[in-house]
Amino acid sequence: MNYFTADTHFFHKSLIHDRIFSNRDFLCVEEMNEQIMDAWNEVVCDQDTVYHLGDIALVDGKTKAYEKVDQLLKRLNGQIVFVKGNHDSRAMFKYLEKHNATLKNERKKYLFNDVGLILKFDKK
């Protein structure tokens, strides 16, 4: 089965108790992350594909943070096809791709898609 989701914003501390944007009423980020994972895994099976339409997680650009995101995502059922959102970094996608896992059915855990156009001038 195919599922679609977006804006999980794992690890995004500012969304806790934010009444304007998301109204995520949790005590801490860990509780929020666990609730999202539990809800995901109640619906999604290992054979399913989930299209994540952006804003996976909000973390600093350090390897340890990407490692935490990878560990969390590997706990989610199914194959995940990522479409880059405005809060997703290409560096995080590269890290996840480098540490990609193979599922029992020989599919890759993560697939990646980027949208839009990247313009560079003088290497910027």
Buried (B, 14 or more C-beta within 10 A) or exposed (E): EEBEBEBBBBBBEEBBEEEEEBEBEBEEBEEBBBEBBEEBBEEBEEEBBBBBBBBBBBBEEEEEBBEBBBEBBBEBBBBBBBBBBEBBBEEBBEBBEEBBEEEEEEBBBBBBEEEEEEEEEEEE
